[in-house]
Amino acid sequence: MMNCFKSIARTTSQASLCSMGAAIVLACALGAAQLVSIESAHAQSSSSKKDTAKKDAAKKEDPKTQPPVAEPSAAAVAATTPPSNEPVQVGLLSSIPAPAIAARAWMTMDVTSGQIVASSNADMKIEPASLTKIMTAYVAFNAINEKRLTMDQQVNVSQAAWKTKGSRMFIEPRKPVNVDELLKGVIIQSGNDASVALAEAVSGNEASFATLMNEEAKRMGMNNTNFMNATGLPDPQHVTTVRDLATMARRMIVDHPDYFYYYSTKEFTYNKIKQTNRNRLLWADPSVDGMKTGHTDAAGYCLVATAKRGDRRVITILVGSDSSATRAEESLKLLNWTFQNFETIKLFDKSHPAVEAKVWQGTTELAKLGVTEPLWLTVPRGKAGDVKPIAKRPDPLLAPLAQGQKVGTLSLMLDDKLLRTEPLEVLDAIERAGFFGRTIDTVKLWFR
């Protein structure tokens, strides 16, 4: 033992080194003595425990000796049942409930936090109609960013595109049209002919383009969506949900902000035919700057609407209304309720750790744990101060720790309800201590 200490601490005084070695030896001795004491006590009681166990087993075999088992009450079961790990929609915690909405399914979402504020029939399979074209434009914008397509690129109009039924941009074979014009035809005029021509410009044919659409949907987490075409024309296998539509709309806003101006354009003229944007809210509310309408007999009247007021942006999705006027009125009702009764706050970012935790065997004693990206939370107005962050992490926390390493979870609670859960990450790397430092922490952990 003394030879070991001589080799690891040349700069430490002999007396100090000896005292530390003695402390460690004493700790080991105490641990060994305690182990012997435990083993001795265990040996003395083992035979009596075996006898007791035999008697208990005999009693259990005789049903006459068993007391009647009372059924637990419903209140007792509820008290001992752990709460659900699924986040609740923040709208349920508001003193002002969501308005009644005349639609088959709907949802309202805060774009910054990504939280669903409230919804109805969020996962019901529906026909997306022309809301499909949000994904059509998204895939085309991807192709432009990847230099596979340019805005001024001339596109040949095929017979298939020209003959596509439904709403039209009125493109014609052998008449020049570029990508920018096709995007306006898809987004502003909701042209089915423009959608097919754009799909062919990206992928060669509409079927291959639909494959790209489904790949993007899967990447976004749109788990209940399947696209069969670029237009939204009816097909039994062409389905989605309002939850997936909200995900898609948010990704369009976040991933392609440079192209979002298309959605607020009120009219577009092509082939000497002027058509106006079908989204009535662009005229009704100056804060509304998108996004897309849809309609078929089966789907009813549908609208994905978005508005920005101050620093906040909200998306609403509504499907299955009975008229274009109703879908606009009900969407505006949802937008107003969401803006007026909720606020979105920044809780943490990299410069503000959620917790500082004790680290063992590291070069520093405290680790800053939190989130590496700003963490935003939507709450009912006036409730920001009531949010309770709860961190769950390993204990003891041992070095080394890499920056960005996930070491637990951060749950955000309000009124004892879970609003969201995020990974708890290491904000600053912590290296492992040397042998001497690790040894000291190991001894401390024995007596902890």
N, C-alpha and C positions, 0 to 999 in steps of 0.2 A: 504493500500500500504506500509506504513512504517513498519507495523508488518511483512509483507512478507520479506522485506529486512533485518530486524533484524535476521530472522531465517536462512537466507542463507549465511551470511557473517560475522561470529564471528571474523575472523582474520583481517577484513578490518576496518579501522577507521570509526567512526560515520560520520564525516564530508564528507569523500569520498563517503560513501554509500548513504548519503542523496543527494549529488550532482548527483550521477548516477541515483538515483530514480527520481529526479526532471527532469533529461534529458529525461528519458523514458516517464514520465507523460506528459512533454511538447510535445514530439513527437506524443504521442497519441492525445493530444488536438489539435495540428496542423492538424493531419490527420482528426479528427472529424470536425474541422472548415472547412477544405477544402471540405469534403463530403457535409456539409450543404450548402456551397456556390454553389457547383455543382448542388445539388437538387433544390435549389432556382432558379438558372438560367434555369434549365431544365423545371421547372414548368412555368416560365414566357414565354418560347418560344414554349411550346408544342402546344398551340392553333394555333399560326401562322404557325407552321410546318404542322399541320393537314390541314389547308386551302390550303397551297402550294401543299401538296400532292394531294388534290382533283383536283386542277387545272392541275397538271401534268398528272394525270390519264386520265382526259378528253382529253388532247392533244394527249395522246398515242392512245386513241380509235379512233381518227380521222386520217386516213391514209394521208390526204392532208397536215397535219401539220408536217409529218415526213420527214426529209431531206433524199435524196438518200444515200444508203450505198455503199461505194466503196469497191470492192474486194481487199484484201491485196495482194501486189506483192509477187512473189516467194522469193525475197531477204528478204522481211520483215518477212515472215513466217520462213525462215531459221534462221534469226537473233534472233527470239524470241522462237525458239524451243529448249528445253533443250537438252544437249548432251546425247548420249546413256550411260547407266550405264554399258554396256558390255565392258570388256577390249579389246583392239585391239591387234592383233598379232604384236610383236615388229619388225618383218621383214618388215612391211609396213612403218616403220619409218627410214629404212636404205637407204642410198644414192645408195647402190648397191643392186639391186633387186635379188630375188631368181632366180636361173637358171631354164631354161626349163627342165622339167623332163619327160622322156618317161615312164609313168606309168598311170594306171587308177586313182589311188589316192595315196597321200603321205603326210608325216608330218615330221617335225624335232622339237625336244624338248630338252631343257636344263634340265638335271636331277636335279641339285642342286636347281634351282629356281622353277622347275616344270612348267615353262612357255612354251607354244607353240610358237616357233619362226616363223614358216611359215607352210602352209599346202595347199592342194588342195583336194576338195571333202572329207573333214574330216569326215562328218557324212553320207556319202553314205553307204548303206548296202552292204557288200561284203562277200564273202566266205573266211574264214581265212585259209583254208587248214591246213598244218602242223604247222602254227603259233599257232594253238590250243595247241600244246604241251608245250608252255610256262606255260599255266595254269595247265596242267597235272603235270608238275614238281613242280609248286608252291604248289599245294595241297599236293603232296607227301612230300615236304620239311616241310610243316606244320605238317604232321603226324609224321615225324621224330623228330621235335622239341618238340612235345607233347608226345613223348615216346610211341606212338602207333605203331611205326615202327622203326626198326634199320637197319643200313647200311649192316650189315653182315647177316641179317635174310634171311633164305632160302625161296624161293617162289615156289609154285607148279604151273606149266604151264598147263593151262586148254586147252581143245580142241578148245574152242572159241578163245583163244589168239593165239594158234599155227596156226589156219586157217585164221587169219585176213589177208586180201589182202593188196596190196600196198607195200611200202617200209618196209624192214624187218631187224631185228637183227639176225634172224635165231635161236630163242630159240626152244626147243623141249620138248614135254611131257616126264616126268620121268628123265629129265636131270637137275642136280642142277643149279640154277641161284639165285644170291642174289640181294638185293635191289640196292646196289651200281652198279652192272653190268646192271641192268634194267634202272637205271637213265642214265648211259652212252649210253645205246642203244636208249633211247628216245631222248636225247639231241644231241649226236654226230652223231648217225646213222639214227636218225629220224624214228626209227622202230615202225610201227603200232602194231606189235605183242608185243613188249616190253611195249607199252602204255597200251594195254588192260591188260596185266599181272600185271603191276603196279597198275592199277585201281582196279583190283580184290584183290590185296594184301591190299589195303587201305580200300575198301568199300564192298568187297564181290562180287560185279558185276559191270559192266560198267555203267549201268543205274543209280545206286545209286551214283556212283562216279560223273557222270554228274550233279547230283543234288548238290553235294558239289561244283563243279566247278561254277555253276550258283549262289550259295550262296556267294561265294567269289567275283564273278563278281559284284553282287549287292552291296556288302560291299565296293568294290573299287569305286563304282560310274560308272560302265560300263553299262550305261542305255540302250544301243542299241545292246546288245550282248545276244545271247542265244546259249548255248552249248548242243549238243545232244549226243556227244561221246567224248572219250579221245584222238582220233587220228586225227581228222580233215577230215575224209572221208566225201564225199559230202552228204548233207542232206538239203532239202529245208528250214528247220527251224534252221539250224546251221549257224548263221550269226554274224557279228560284224561290226565295223567301224575302220578306222585307228586311230581315236581319242581314242577309247576304247583300241585298241592294245597298244598305247603309254602309257596309264594309267597302263595297265597290266605289260608292260615291266619295267616301272619305279618302280612299287611295287616289282617286282622280285629283282631288283638291291638293293633297299632300305631295304626290309624286310629280304632278304636271302643272305647277302654278303658273308657268310662263304661257300656257295655252288656255288658261281658264277664261280669258276674256271672250272667247267664242260663245260661252254660255250666257253672257249678258247682252249679246247683240240682238237687237229687237227685230231686224228685218234683213233680208238679203234678196238681191235681184240677180237672176241668171236666165239666159235665153229670153231676155226682155219680159220675164215674168217675176213680179215682186211678191214675195211671201213673207208674212210676219211670223215671229216666234209664237208658238202656241202657249207659252207660259204667261198667263195673264198677270201673275204677280210681279213681273218686271215693270208693269205700268202702275200696279196698285201700291207698291211699297218700295221706296228708293233703296232700302237696305238689301233687297233681294237681288242677287246677281246670278242666278241659275236655278234649276239645272236642266231637267228634261221631263217632257210629257210623254204619255203613252196611252193608247186606246185600241182595244179590239172588243168585239161583242162579248167574248168570254171573259176578258180581263176587266172590263169596265173602264172607267176613266182613272188614270194613274198619274202621279206626279212625284218626282224627286225635287224638292225645293231646298235652297240654301240661302242664308242671309248672314251678313256680317254687321254687327252693331258694336262700335268701339273695337276692342281687341278680341271679342268673342265671335265665333262662327258656329252656327247650328245648322244641322241637316234634318229635314223631315222627309219621310217616305210614306206615301199614301196610295193604296191600290183599291180598286173596286168601288169607286164612287159612281153616282148615277148621272153626272153631267160634268162638263168642263168647268162650269161655274162653281159647282159644289166642291170639286177637288181643290180649286184655288182658295175658296173661303175656308175650308176645313184645314188646309195646309197653313194658311196664315194664322188661324186660331192656335194651332200647335206651336208655330214659331213664336208668337207673342207670349203664350203661357211659359215656354221654356226660357225665353230671355227675361221675363219679368220676375219669375219665381226662383231662379237658380243663378248661381255664380260659379265661376271656375277660378280656382286659386292655385298658385304654385307653392307646393309644400317643401320640396327638397330639390337640390341639384348637387353637383359635385363639390361645390364650395361650402355646402351646409350638410354635414353628415347627419344621418338619422340617429345614430348611436355611436358611442365610443366604447369599445369592449376591451377587457383585459386580455393580453396576449402572453402566452407562455413560451419560453425557449426562443424568444426573438430578440432582435437588436433594439427594439423599443417595447415599452410596456403596454401601450394603448394602440388599438387599430381603429381607424375611422371607417365606419360601415355605412352604406347608404345606396344611392343610385348614381350611375354615371351620366344619365341624361335627366333633364328637368322632369320632375314628377308633378303633374297637374291633376287636380281632383275637382269634380263638379259636385256641389252641395247645395241644399236649400239656402236661400238668402238668409244671412244672419247666423248661420250654423258653422262658419269656418272655424271659430274658436273651440268648437266641441269635438273636432276630429281627434281621435286618439290613435297614434301609430303604435303598433305592437310588433316588436322584432323577435323573431325566433331564430336561434343560432346554436351551433355546437358549443358545449361547455365541458371541458376547457377548450379554448381556441389556441391551436398550436401553430407556430411558425414552421416553415416559411409560408407567406401568403402573397400571392401574385395580384397585381392590380387588375381589377375586373373580375376576380375569382368570386364565384357565388358561394356564400357561406350560410345561407338561410333564407328566410322570407320576411318581408315587411308588409304587414296587414294594416289597412286603414279602416278604422271603425268609427261609426257614428250611431249614437243611440243603441249601442250594443249590436249593431248590424254591420256586416262586412260590406264595404263598398268596392274595394279592389285589393289585390295582392300582387306585389312585385318582388323579384329576386333581390335579396340583400347582398350587395357586392362590396368587395374591398376597394376603397378609394385610393389608397397609397400602399405600394408594395412594402412588405416587411421581410427582411432577410433572417435566416436562422442564426442564432447566436453561436459563439464558439463553445468548445467542449466545457469550459469552466462555467459559463453562464447557463448552459443547458443542464449541467449537473446540479447547480443550485436550485433551478426551477423544478427539477425532478424531485429533489428532497422536499421542497415546499409543497408540491402536489401530494406527496405521501401523507402529509399531516393536515391537508386541507379539509 
